Amino acid sequence: MFDTMTMTKTVGGFCGMFLVFLLGNWAAESLYHVGGGGHGGEHAQAYMIDTGESHSTDEPAVAEVSFDEVYAVADASAGERLFKACRACHKVEDGKNGTGPHLYDVVGRAVGAVDGFRYSGALAAVADSWGLEELNAFIANPKGFAPGTKMAYRGMKDIEDRADLIAWLESIGG
């Protein structure tokens, strides 16, 4: 029943059907393409209506707040709630490591100083101790602060959340 000729016809039929679908897709894209001729999907504006407002496309400048100013008003109790994301890998009991090293008394501690934990070595190249600025930068973007680190956390983007978390970590230290 399935000889070479039948198999060849079947495979040829599937290839022909696939080519018809590709041709139909190409034809539909060219017929119904609504993009302008601009670069990257940009469209040229045909005309402008003067409304009397400024035509500036610049975003208003946002005042950059330093971490020290945010840390000065940080809420340690809010930081304790934020630690739930860290709890999967880190412990706060002294000497009790999880997937990551324990964070008891981490503020001011030397980088890589927890006995019994194997560090990746990437941290030693970027800082000597865990000061406020180092912790802030590391929690914001671990892979950006210490390329090659084993920490898989993507980072905490909100500066207020980072300040609250660091304030709580500092409060549990010895």
C-alpha positions in Angstrom: 0.0 0.0 0.0 2.7 2.5 0.9 5.3 2.2 -1.8 7.9 4.8 -2.7 5.7 6.5 -5.3 2.8 7.0 -2.8 5.2 8.3 -0.1 6.7 10.7 -2.7 3.3 12.0 -3.7 2.3 12.5 0.0 5.4 14.4 0.9 5.2 16.5 -2.3 1.5 17.3 -1.5 2.5 18.6 2.0 5.3 20.6 0.5 3.1 22.1 -2.1 0.4 22.9 0.5 3.0 24.6 2.7 4.2 26.7 -0.3 0.6 27.7 -1.1 0.2 28.9 2.5 3.5 30.8 2.4 2.5 32.4 -0.9 -1.0 33.3 0.5 0.7 34.8 3.6 3.0 36.9 1.5 0.1 38.1 -0.7 -2.0 39.0 2.3 0.8 40.9 4.0 1.5 42.9 0.8 -2.2 43.7 0.3 -3.2 44.6 3.8 0.1 46.1 5.1 -0.8 49.4 6.8 2.7 50.5 7.7 4.0 53.8 6.3 7.2 53.9 4.4 9.1 55.3 7.5 11.9 53.7 9.4 10.9 51.4 12.2 7.2 51.9 11.8 7.4 55.7 12.1 4.8 57.7 10.2 5.4 61.2 8.8 2.8 63.7 10.0 0.9 65.1 7.0 0.2 68.5 8.6 0.3 70.3 12.0 -2.5 72.2 13.6 -1.3 75.1 15.7 -3.0 74.9 19.1 -0.8 77.5 20.8 0.8 74.9 23.0 4.5 74.1 23.0 5.4 71.3 20.6 8.2 70.0 22.7 8.4 66.2 22.8 10.9 66.2 25.6 9.8 64.6 28.8 9.7 66.9 31.8 12.9 66.4 33.9 12.3 64.3 36.9 14.3 65.3 39.9 16.6 62.4 40.8 16.5 61.7 44.5 19.6 60.3 46.1 19.5 57.0 48.0 20.6 58.7 51.2 17.6 61.0 51.2 15.2 58.1 50.6 17.0 56.0 53.2 16.6 58.7 55.8 12.8 58.3 55.7 12.8 54.5 55.2 10.3 52.3 57.0 11.9 49.2 58.4 8.5 47.5 59.1 7.7 47.8 55.4 11.1 46.3 54.6 10.2 43.2 56.7 7.2 42.6 54.4 9.4 43.1 51.3 11.8 40.5 52.6 9.2 37.8 51.7 10.7 37.8 48.2 14.1 37.1 49.6 13.1 34.5 52.1 13.1 31.7 49.5 16.9 31.8 49.3 18.1 33.8 52.4 17.7 33.4 56.1 18.1 36.1 58.7 19.3 33.8 61.6 23.0 34.1 62.3 25.0 31.3 60.7 22.0 29.7 59.0 22.5 29.7 55.2 19.9 28.9 52.6 20.5 28.8 48.9 22.1 32.2 49.5 24.2 33.3 52.5 22.4 34.4 55.7 21.7 38.2 55.9 22.0 38.6 59.7 24.2 41.7 60.3 24.8 42.1 56.5 24.9 45.9 56.5 28.6 46.8 57.0 29.8 43.2 56.7 32.7 42.3 54.5 31.7 40.8 51.1 32.1 37.1 51.0 32.6 36.8 54.8 30.0 34.2 55.6 31.7 30.9 56.7 30.3 27.8 55.0 28.9 29.5 52.0 30.6 29.2 48.6 30.5 32.6 46.8 30.7 32.9 43.0 33.7 35.3 43.2 32.0 38.0 41.2 31.2 40.0 44.3 34.7 40.3 45.6 35.6 42.2 42.4 33.0 45.0 42.9 33.0 45.8 46.6 34.9 45.2 49.9 32.0 45.5 52.3 28.2 45.8 52.1 27.6 49.5 52.7 24.3 51.2 52.0 25.2 52.2 48.4 26.5 48.7 47.6 23.4 47.0 48.9 21.2 49.4 47.1 23.0 48.8 43.8 23.1 45.0 44.3 19.4 44.7 45.2 18.4 47.0 42.3 20.2 44.8 39.7 22.3 41.9 41.0 23.6 40.9 37.5 24.4 44.5 36.6 26.2 45.2 39.9 28.2 42.0 39.9 28.3 40.3 36.5 28.8 36.6 37.0 27.0 36.4 40.3 25.0 33.2 41.0 22.1 35.2 42.4 19.2 34.8 40.0 17.0 37.6 41.4 16.0 40.1 38.7 16.2 43.1 41.0 13.9 45.5 43.0 13.3 48.6 40.8 11.6 50.9 43.4 14.2 52.9 45.4 11.8 53.3 48.3 11.3 49.6 48.6 15.1 49.0 48.5 15.6 51.6 51.2 12.9 50.0 53.4 14.4 46.6 52.9 17.9 47.7 53.7 16.6 49.6 56.8 15.0 46.4 58.0 18.2 44.4 57.3 20.2 46.9 59.3 17.7 46.6 62.2 18.2 42.9 62.6 21.9 43.1 62.8 23.9 42.6 65.9 
